[in-house]
Amino acid sequence: MKRYPTVQLYEEMAFIAYHFHWSYAELMEMEHAERRRWCEQISKINQKLDAQKPKQKSISNHY
């Protein structure tokens, strides 16, 4: 069995914990595939929110 890279594990956990405030224990209980699905869903939410933000005008456009 191949071991899951520790760096990637903690990146996923930090990403989910930052957005959903789930505990270390909750995140460690999840299977890799479930954590990846949550990361993908959070990314989709962030992309939608970013698309809804009004675009800021550049200073260079005024000169």
N, C-alpha and C positions, 0 to 999 in steps of 0.2 A: 504494500500500500504506500502510495506517495504521500508525504507529509505536506501540509499546507504551509506556505511561507509565512513566517511570523510577522514580517513587515506588512504584508498585504492584509493579514488578519487584523492587526491593530489599526491599519488605515480604514478598513471597513467599519470596525467597531467605533472608532473616533467619529467617523462621518455620521453614522446612525445616532450615536449618543449626542452629538452636537445638535442635530436636528430634532430628535424625538425625546431626548433626555432619558433614554432607557439605561438601566443599571448594567454594570459589568457582568453580573451573574446572568441577567436576562440575555445579554448578547453572547456570552460564552455557551449558553445552552442551545443556541441556534446552530443548525447545520450550515455548512458553507453556502449551499445553494440558496437557503432562505435569506441569509445575510446579503448575498449578491442581489436577490430580488428586491429587498428593501432599499439597497443602495441605488438600484436602477429606478425605483419608484420615487425616491427622494430627488434624484437628478431630474426626472421628468417634471416634478412639482417645481423645482427651481428654474427649469427652462421656461415653463409657462409663466411664472412670476416675472422672470427677466424680460420676457416678450411683452408683458403688460406695462412695464415701466415706461414712462415718457422718456423719449430720447433727449439728452441734454445737448444744447447747441454749443458748438465749438466757438471759442473766441475768435479763431482765425476766419470764421465766416462773416464776421462783422467788419472786417477791414479790407 
